[in-house]
């Protein structure tokens, strides 16, 4: 399975923070925002990842991440010239995807919860159809909203940003698809906003009976960090968890080591390069724990 991180857009809701820099470079406590969605793909077992962003911001991502070797993965890069919808990522990434299945995550989404890795790996291992994740929110009007059959519990429809939502379950920014998504995305009609909506892709799978919707209930956290308030909430959440447990969330080098993708000597060199920081100290400790 291939992976895509879509980190486009202009971040206007975060002005003036994003006047000169991508929001996905902004810090969520002690790491760039981009580390968090990347960690989800890596924990799902995905090693080949395409970063899609704007012409302005893509060089910054390349400077931050390089070819992925520091984390034990392989990064490729592609431009989304204008924000024409989430589903355009599968058109831009057609050659990268090839004949493989693909997972896409939005660059401003943060997930946390025991069992999340198992859910993602199960979705990645599916041979047919698609898998998405739903989360209860107070403001469903901002999202694609999924309704469930009260008898079977199965998803029956998804409506993009409804004025009168039928439920409070929002489809989050993490999607797993078989290779049919390339053809489906190329065939959908732009919405009234002029965008290729990811909801149209999900509904195409739903109409075929091939969409699995996993509900992330109590014990899971999903944060969409697109506003100043949510950016602060996410940073506070990460700080609380990390200080309480003594474990980092989204330490990419640690994940690479755990997956067997990153050579310990290269991880030590990386930790030394990161200097006298809390992140580097943690990485040194995890190298000792995992290699001894």
Buried (B, 14 or more C-beta within 10 A) or exposed (E): BBBBBBBBBBBEBBEEEBEEBBBBBBEBBBBBBBBBBBBBBBBBBBBBBBBBBBEEBBEBBBEBBEEBBBBBBBBBBBBBEBBBBBBBBBBBBEEBBEEEBBBBBBBBBBBBBEEBBEBBEBBBEBEEBBBBBBBBBEEBEEBBBBBBEEEEEEBEBBBBBBEEBBBBBBBBBBBBBBBBBBEBBEEBEBBEEEBBBBBBBBBBBBEEEBBBBBBBEEEBBBBBBBEEEBBEBBBEBBBEBBEEEEEBBBBBBBBBBBBEBBEEEBBBEBBEEBEEEEBBEBBBBBBEEBEE
